[in-house]
Amino acid sequence: MKRIILFFTVAITFLSCKPDEPIAKYIYEAKPHYNKGYVEFYGPYYDQFNIKNNVVSLSLFSDSLKISDEGELSGLGQYLTIDDIFVPDGVDYLAEGEYVADSTSKPYTFFHGQNFKVDDLKIDVGASLYYFEKNKNFSVKKHISRGSFTVKITDSKHIITCNFVLSDSSKVEGSFSDTLPHFDFSLPTKDGIRRKVITKIALQ
């Protein structure tokens, strides 16, 4: 459900960075600190499948990585994206609690990362981690296969700690501590197109 323009930007970036020959083993940052991010609220996005829980997505960026208003990524670092995070019915923000990779769609779970085939395209869904390295040959995308992240809210700041196992069996322990802007994608417009609306979420 992530913005389509962001998906194609990331896809094109990685296609252009793909090396012609096998590369040597490279050590990636295993304990990143994410210094910026945002949350998108989608409401009961899977209601047609009888899943009543609200859905939010989380995006976090480390180092110099940033995203423009047009959905273009630039800089170096790690980009963590978790598309399908389930929160209880009536909750419209990333609430406190421990969220576990799970396929049940229950509150406080999120979908693990995988490739979903649509016609001739493979679209990343669930949870993924993108590494944007100074040497572009080492830039890579990895799905999050299992693990969890914990959210605490103090003085309107989200404190997030991540413990993930990636698709190559490597482990990542990430952290974040700052305010998280929330964007509301839950309300359809007259023309049926979802538009981004910045909202102030009341954190209690």
C-alpha positions as CSV (number, residue, x, y, z in Angstrom):
1,M,0.0,0.0,0.0
2,K,3.1,2.2,0.1
3,R,3.0,5.1,-2.4
4,I,3.4,3.7,-5.9
5,I,5.9,6.4,-6.8
6,L,8.1,5.4,-3.9
7,F,8.1,1.8,-5.0
8,F,9.2,2.6,-8.6
9,T,11.8,5.0,-7.3
10,V,13.3,2.3,-5.0
11,A,13.0,-0.3,-7.8
12,I,14.8,1.8,-10.4
13,T,17.5,2.7,-7.9
14,F,18.3,-0.9,-7.2
15,L,18.1,-2.0,-10.8
16,S,20.7,0.6,-11.7
17,C,22.9,-0.5,-8.8
18,K,22.9,-4.2,-9.6
19,P,26.5,-5.4,-10.1
20,D,27.5,-7.6,-13.1
21,E,29.6,-9.9,-11.1
22,P,29.2,-11.6,-7.7
23,I,30.5,-9.4,-4.9
24,A,32.5,-10.1,-1.8
25,K,30.8,-10.5,1.6
26,Y,30.0,-7.1,3.0
27,I,29.2,-6.2,6.6
28,Y,26.1,-4.1,7.0
29,E,25.3,-1.9,10.1
30,A,23.5,-4.3,12.5
31,K,22.4,-1.7,15.1
32,P,21.2,1.4,13.2
33,H,19.7,4.4,14.8
34,Y,16.9,5.8,12.8
35,N,16.7,9.6,13.0
36,K,13.5,10.4,11.1
37,G,10.3,8.8,10.0
38,Y,6.6,8.9,9.6
39,V,3.4,6.8,10.0
40,E,0.5,6.4,7.5
41,F,-3.0,5.5,8.7
42,Y,-5.2,3.5,6.4
43,G,-8.2,2.6,8.7
44,P,-9.8,-0.9,8.2
45,Y,-8.0,-1.4,4.9
46,Y,-8.7,-5.1,4.7
47,D,-12.4,-4.8,5.8
48,Q,-13.5,-6.6,2.6
49,F,-11.6,-9.6,3.8
50,N,-13.4,-9.5,7.2
51,I,-10.4,-8.0,8.9
52,K,-11.8,-5.2,11.1
53,N,-8.6,-4.0,12.7
54,N,-7.1,-0.7,11.6
55,V,-3.9,-0.7,9.6
56,V,-0.9,1.7,9.8
57,S,2.4,1.7,8.0
58,L,5.8,2.8,9.4
59,S,8.8,4.2,7.6
60,L,12.1,5.0,9.3
61,F,15.4,6.4,7.9
62,S,18.9,6.4,9.2
63,D,22.0,8.6,8.5
64,S,21.5,11.0,5.6
65,L,18.6,9.2,4.0
66,K,15.5,11.3,3.4
67,I,12.4,11.3,1.2
68,S,11.0,14.3,-0.7
69,D,7.3,15.4,-1.0
70,E,7.4,13.8,-4.4
71,G,8.4,10.4,-2.9
72,E,12.0,10.4,-4.1
73,L,14.7,8.9,-1.8
74,S,18.2,10.4,-1.6
75,G,21.2,10.0,0.7
76,L,22.9,7.1,2.4
77,G,21.7,4.8,5.2
78,Q,19.0,2.3,6.0
79,Y,15.3,2.6,5.0
80,L,12.9,0.5,7.1
81,T,9.4,0.1,5.8
82,I,6.6,-1.9,7.5
83,D,3.5,-1.7,5.4
84,D,0.8,-3.7,7.2
85,I,0.8,-3.1,11.0
86,F,-2.4,-4.0,12.7
87,V,-3.7,-1.9,15.6
88,P,-7.0,-2.3,17.5
89,D,-10.3,-1.0,16.0
90,G,-10.7,2.6,17.0
91,V,-6.9,3.3,17.2
92,D,-5.7,5.7,14.5
93,Y,-2.0,5.9,15.4
94,L,1.0,3.7,16.1
95,A,0.1,2.8,19.6
96,E,2.3,1.6,22.5
97,G,3.0,-2.2,22.6
98,E,5.0,-5.0,21.1
99,Y,4.3,-5.8,17.5
100,V,5.2,-9.3,16.2
101,A,5.7,-10.6,12.7
102,D,2.6,-12.7,12.1
103,S,0.1,-13.6,9.4
104,T,-3.0,-13.6,11.6
105,S,-3.9,-9.9,11.2
106,K,-4.5,-9.6,14.9
107,P,-3.8,-6.4,16.7
108,Y,-0.1,-5.8,17.5
109,T,1.1,-7.9,14.6
110,F,2.6,-7.0,11.2
111,F,3.1,-8.9,7.9
112,H,6.6,-10.3,7.2
113,G,8.2,-9.2,3.9
114,Q,7.7,-11.0,0.7
115,N,7.4,-10.5,-3.1
116,F,3.8,-10.3,-4.3
117,K,3.4,-11.0,-8.0
118,V,1.1,-8.7,-10.0
119,D,1.1,-9.6,-13.7
120,D,4.8,-9.3,-14.7
121,L,5.8,-7.3,-11.6
122,K,7.0,-8.4,-8.2
123,I,5.9,-5.9,-5.6
124,D,7.4,-5.8,-2.1
125,V,4.7,-6.2,0.6
126,G,5.0,-6.4,4.3
127,A,8.3,-5.5,6.0
128,S,11.5,-4.7,4.2
129,L,14.9,-3.1,4.9
130,Y,16.8,-1.2,2.2
131,Y,20.5,-0.5,2.5
132,F,21.8,2.5,0.6
133,E,25.6,2.3,0.7
134,K,28.3,4.6,-0.4
135,N,29.5,1.9,-2.7
136,K,26.4,1.3,-4.8
137,N,27.4,-2.3,-5.5
138,F,26.6,-3.0,-1.9
139,S,23.2,-1.4,-1.9
140,V,20.6,-4.1,-1.3
141,K,17.1,-4.9,-0.2
142,K,16.2,-7.6,2.4
143,H,12.9,-8.8,3.6
144,I,12.1,-9.0,7.3
145,S,11.3,-12.7,7.9
146,R,10.5,-12.6,11.6
147,G,11.0,-10.7,14.8
148,S,9.3,-7.8,16.6
149,F,9.4,-4.1,17.5
150,T,8.3,-2.4,20.6
151,V,6.7,1.1,20.8
152,K,6.7,3.4,23.8
153,I,5.3,6.9,23.8
154,T,6.8,9.6,26.1
155,D,6.1,13.3,25.9
156,S,4.6,12.8,22.4
157,K,7.8,11.0,21.2
158,H,7.8,7.5,19.9
159,I,10.5,5.3,21.3
160,I,11.0,2.3,19.1
161,T,13.3,-0.7,19.4
162,C,13.5,-3.3,16.7
163,N,14.7,-6.9,16.8
164,F,14.4,-8.5,13.3
165,V,15.7,-11.5,11.5
166,L,16.2,-10.8,7.8
167,S,15.7,-13.0,4.7
168,D,19.4,-13.9,4.7
169,S,19.3,-14.9,8.4
170,S,21.2,-11.8,9.5
171,K,19.9,-9.8,12.6
172,V,19.1,-6.1,13.0
173,E,18.5,-4.3,16.2
174,G,17.3,-0.8,15.3
175,S,16.2,2.2,17.4
176,F,14.3,5.4,17.1
177,S,13.4,8.2,19.5
178,D,11.6,11.2,18.2
179,T,8.2,12.6,17.1
180,L,6.5,10.6,14.3
181,P,4.3,12.6,11.9
182,H,1.1,10.8,11.1
183,F,-0.6,11.0,7.7
184,D,-4.2,10.0,7.1
185,F,-5.0,7.9,4.0
186,S,-8.2,6.5,5.4
187,L,-10.8,8.9,3.9
188,P,-11.7,8.3,0.2
189,T,-12.4,11.4,-1.9
190,K,-15.2,12.0,-4.3
191,D,-13.1,10.7,-7.2
192,G,-12.1,7.6,-5.2
193,I,-8.5,8.6,-4.9
194,R,-6.8,8.6,-1.5
195,R,-5.0,11.8,-0.8
196,K,-2.4,12.5,1.9
197,V,-3.8,14.6,4.8
198,I,-1.5,15.7,7.6
199,T,-3.2,15.0,10.9
200,K,-2.3,15.7,14.5
201,I,-2.6,12.4,16.4
202,A,-3.7,12.7,20.0
203,L,-1.2,10.5,21.9
204,Q,-2.5,9.4,25.2
